[in-house]
Amino acid sequence: MNEKNWLAGEFEANRAHLGAVAFRMLGSRTEADDAVQEAWLRLGRSDAEAIDNVGGWLTTVVARICLDMLRSRKTRREDPFDPLAHEHVVDTSRTTDPEREVALADSVGLALLIVLERLVPAERIAFVLHDMFDLPFDDIAPIINRSSMATRQLASRARRRVQGRTDAPEADTSRKRQIVNAFLAASRLGDIGALLSILDPQVVFVPDVTAMRYGAESELYGAAAVADTFKGRAQGAQPALIDGEFGLVVVVGGRLHVVLLLTFDGEKIAGIDAVADPEYLGKLRYELI
């Protein structure tokens, strides 16, 4: 069997699973089909010998395609939710148990898809891949360019919203805006006490490789270490909504230079991910606030 036929066979073996993943993320059969087709095209352009696990590679690619589509959807203010398609999409790639297939179909029912539409893109990706498809947070994190800890928190936050739980409430939009502004002011003034009051005691700071080349510290753990790092900094940062989430952006010459993606736990900042990778930044949607 030549390489092209082998890849086609691997793709067909994973098609149902990929379609289920894409539909759960996008809520639209048409867009899900487009995402799966794009994954096939990218597979054809890839170096097959460098792919250890074709199924895992395809799942990751589909997730990234869906993330880009969700971002684009927010920019266009579109809602392609397809309420009739949910009954027809079942992931049969991992089971031949009819009862489990029915249960899986129910898990993507109309009510769930409506709730998923309210999640920001990173939350939706983290929740769907982990809670519905059992992907480890370490595998999901690179897709959304977050640390594993931040990815876990995003999935947990999404889970609470999906389940309609009111325990462990997080700050509302107005309060988050205040927290971000307070963090920025404390950082610029070098006010360690104020920074410590805003940061969760177990806060984690994680920069990507590009951010570290720009001079960012390596991973830091704990409020004291993170506060000390941000003391007197963030002079050029501005508060913004980044893919619908609160964070900070540094814009140089009209282009994103670095973003700080913030993860909240209650009214504390529990995670800060510094992202400067140009390819990733080029896909982000942000709005200064």
N, C-alpha and C positions, 0 to 999 in steps of 0.2 A: 504494500500500500504506500503510495507516494505521500509527501507531506501535506499537499493540498487536500487530498481525500481524508487523511487522518484528522486534520483540523476540522473539516466539515463534519465528520462523525462525532468529534468531541463537542462541537457546537450544538449539533442536533440533540446529543445526549443531555445537554444542559439547557436547552431552549425553554422548556416548561418552567424550570426553576428561575431562569433569568426573567421570563415574562411575569412570574409571580412577584419577584423582587421589585421590578420596575413598576408594576401596577400598584403595589402597596405604597410605594413612594410617591407616585404621581397621581393616582386616582383616575387616570384616563387610559382607556385601552389603546387609543390611537397613539398617544405619546409613549406609552409603554412599548408598543410595537416599534416605534421609531427608535427608542433607546436600544432595544435589543438588536435591531438591524444595524445601528451605528457600531455596536460592540462587535458584530460580525465583521464589519468593514475594517475595524481597527485590528482585529485578530488576523485578518488577511494581510495587513501591512506590517505585522509584528515579526520578530525573530522567534519562531516556534521553539528553537532549541534552547532559548533562554527562559522559557516558561516551564517551571517545575510542576505546577498544578493548574491545568487549563481551566477547570471549573472555578477555582478560587480567583484566578486572574480575570475571568469573564465577570464574575460577581463584582469584583472591585471596579472594573471598567464601567459596568452598567451603573453602579452606585455613583461614580463620578459624573457620568453623563446625566443622570437624574438630578444630581446636585446642581449642575449647570442649568438644567431646564427649570428647576424650582427657582433659582435666582432670576432667570430671565422672566419667568412668570410674574414674580413680584415687581420687577421693573415695569412690565407691561400692564400691571394691575389686572391680570387675567385669571379666571377661575375655570379650568377645563374639567372640573370634577364631573365624572360620568356616573350618575346614580343607577343606571341600568346595567352597567357592565360588571358590577361586583359579583353577581351571581355566577358569572361564567369563567372566572379566573381562579383556578385551583392549581396549586403546585403539586404535581404528581411525580416530580422527579426523584423524590426521596422516600416515597411510600407507595404501597399497593393496598393499604388498608382503607377500605371505603369509609369507615366511620371516622378515621382521622382526616380524610379528605373533606368530609362534610364539616367537621369541626374547624378545619383550616379555612374553608370557604366562609363559615360563619364569622370567623375572627376578622374577616375583611368586609364585614357587613356595612350597610349604609351608615349607621351611627358612627362606627369607628372611622370611616373615611371622612366623614364630616369633621370629626374632631382633629384628625391628622391634618386637614387643610389649615387648621389654626396654628399649627406648629411652625416655627421658623425652620428654614432648610436644614441647618445642622442638627437641630433636635429631631427632626423627622428621620434623617438618615441614621442617626445613632439609635433611635428607638426601633425602627424597622429592622435594621441589620442585626441588632443584638436580641431584642425581645421576640422577634418573629422568625429570625433565621439563625440564631445562636452563634453569630460571629463574635469572637473575642474583642474586647475593647481595644486591645493592642493592634488588631487588624483594621478596626474601623477608624482609629485616630488619624492615620495618614490620609485617609480619604477626605476628611473635613479639616485637616491641618490643625488638629488640636492634640494636646497631650492625652494620654490614656485616662488620667484622672478627670480632666475636663470633659472628655467623651462620656465617661461613666456618669458624671453629674448631669450632662445634657439628657442622657437616656432616662435617668431617674426623674428629672423634671418633666420630661415628656410623658413618662409613665403616670405620674401624679395627675397630669392634666387629662390624659386619656381616661383614667379611672375616676375622674371627678373628685379626687380626694382633697380634703381641706386641711389635712394635717401637714406639718412642716411647711407652713405658708411662706412663700418668697415675697420679696418686696414688690410692690406694684410699680407700674411704669413711672409714675411721678417720683416715687421714692428712689428708684434706681437712678433716675436722672440726677437727683440730689447727691446720691452716693458717688456717682462718677465725677460730678463737679467738685465734690469735697476731696476726693482722691487727687484730682488734678491740681487743685489749689494747694493741698498739703505737700504734694510732691514738689511743686515749683518753689514753695517757701522753705522746703527742707524741714517741715514740722513732723518729727518722728512720732510724737505723741498722737497727733491727729491721724497719721498713717496707721499706727497700731490700732486705733479705735475703729478704723474702717476695714482692716484686713482680718480675715478669719485666722485664728491661731495656727491652723494647719495649712495655710495658703501655699500654693505651689506656683512658681514662675518657671515657664518653659519657653525658651526661644528656639526658633528654627535655625538651620545652619547659616542662612544668609544673615539673619539678625545677629548671630554671634560674630560673623565677619565684620559687621558694622560696629562691633564693640560691646554688644550685650553680654551680660554674664551668662554662665552655663546654668543648668537647672538649679533652682534655689528652693529650699523648703523652710517653712515657718515664717511667721509675721515679722520677727526681728530681722532676719536676713533680707526679706523682700523689702521691708521699709527702708533699711539701710541702703539698698541698691537704688531705690527710687528717690531718695533724699536729694533735693536740689535738681532733679531732672524733669523730664517731660515739658521742657520750655516750649518746644514747638508743637506739642500735641494738642489736638482739638477733640472734644467729645462728639461722638457720632453714633448713629444707628448703622450697624454693619450686618447686612443680610437680616435686618430686623432685630438684631441684638445690640445691647449697649456696649460701647467700647471706646477706644481712642484711636485717632489716626494722625499720622504725620504726613503732610502733603508737601512735596518739594517740586517747584516748577510745574504745578498743576497736576502732578502725578503722585499716586500713593507711593510712599517710601517705606513705611512700616505701619502695621496696625497692632494694637493691643486688644485681643479678644478677651473679654471678662466673663468669668463664670461666678454666679452668685450662689450663696447658701444662706437663705434667709436675707438679712440685711447686711451681710458681710461679703466682701470679695474673697472668694475661695480659690480662684484660679486666674492666672494671667498668662496668656499665650502670645508671645511676640512673633509676628509673622512678617517676613520681608521677602519671601520668595516671589520674584517678579511674575512668574506664570500664574501663581495662585492669586496674587493681588490683582492681576488683570481681569479676573473673573468676579471679584467681589463687587457688591453693590453697597454703597454707603451714602448716608445723608447726614450732613452736619447738623447738630442740634444746639 
